[in-house]
Amino acid sequence: MKRFKETLRAYRSEFLSVVRHEYKAIFTDGGVILVMILAILIYSTLYAAAYAPEVLRNVPIGVVDESQTPASRELIRTFDSGPNCYVAYEPQGMEEAEDLFFARKIYGVVYIPADYEKQLLGGSSAAVSLYVDASYFLMYRQVFQELVSGIGQTGAMVQFQRMIAKGANVPQAMAVTQPVIYQSHNLFIPYLGYGSFIMPAIIIVIIQQTLLIGIGMIGGTWREFGLYSKLIPAHCKRMYTLPIVLGKALVYASIYAVTVLYIMTVHYKLFHYPSNGSTWAVIGFLIPYLLACIMMGIAISTLFRYREQSLLFLFWTSIPILLLSGASFPREAIPEWLYTFGQIFPSSSGVNGIIRIRTMGASLQEVMPELRLLWAQVFIYGGLACIGIHVILTREKQERMSK
């Protein structure tokens, strides 16, 4: 019993020493402060500001009107009345329109042929050609939807007038020209904002990446200056790496608890991101997510002999990790083996879970598969962290004995 108490006191002393050294290492290192504290605030704010307009509006287009008739001018007014695009130029021909297009002054061209009104009023189909820039996907979607919607409205109105001219009453004409009336309800993100869609996922990835890089930098510093071996009591033989892992994890969790609290409250309200889930569901999900990221970071940090190696190894992984999470590209369209590989990163489960909770209002029970995977990663990466530190200490001991 006495030996057990002595061991507990030794572990407690080691744990507190790790906490003290870790806080000191973080807050006396400008690079680590920049990565672990300031980067998440800077990146989340900059990205959010870039996506603040949410929806792309007023994309300039050009209209080549060879018809120059009341019908063609009415069609042009239809294009110009919507919020997504506006008629910025009316070129005299396709060559001029092409010059404007390649000069990036317009992102779409509408060609109205000379016989447009004749065909329209003569009872036959009138052809209108659309040329839309598909190199910018969002611009293409906005312009194409607006133009197709305008042409559809014009076609329905012409058909309505034809039915009235043939003697049909208004209800009959309406039933023919618009046989199905639909009501559209956009769930979870009512205004279809791109920022509200992508930023929750980006924030989750930023949390993971800043943790991994920051912990890697500190781990490299510890290994470079031999801090691990200085903290191990001489008489502790079993599980002596556990207090090191738990002490480091406590420090990182305490720091990120503050930054994540700011992000999930002030930042979300400031940029009007969806906040549909309950507070306790968000907290209950973020706890295992942060712990999984921290344990993975500690495990990876044991691979670095110098602090700079974490930047070289981890910095380039941010975009692939975001892609593998299934947020920026549909999960169903990603090859199964590639998506499965992405599950080794906590961000994959974190992105899916936090979007379902905060955006869709899911409960913890509904994200239980992601929760189980995150808790499994906590213990797996925690075990790997203990093993990695044990290997480092064993090598350092062998090196000292060989000298």
PyMOL commands that set and color helices and strands:
alter all, ss='L'
color gray80, all
select helices_A, chain A and resi 2-27+30-50+70-81+94-102+116-121+137-165+170-177+194-224+227-230+242-270+279-301+308-324+331-333+336-342+346-359+365-402
alter helices_A, ss='H'
color red, helices_A
select strands_A, chain A and resi 59-65+85-89+108-112+129-132
alter strands_A, ss='S'
color yellow, strands_A
deselect
rebuild
show_as cartoon
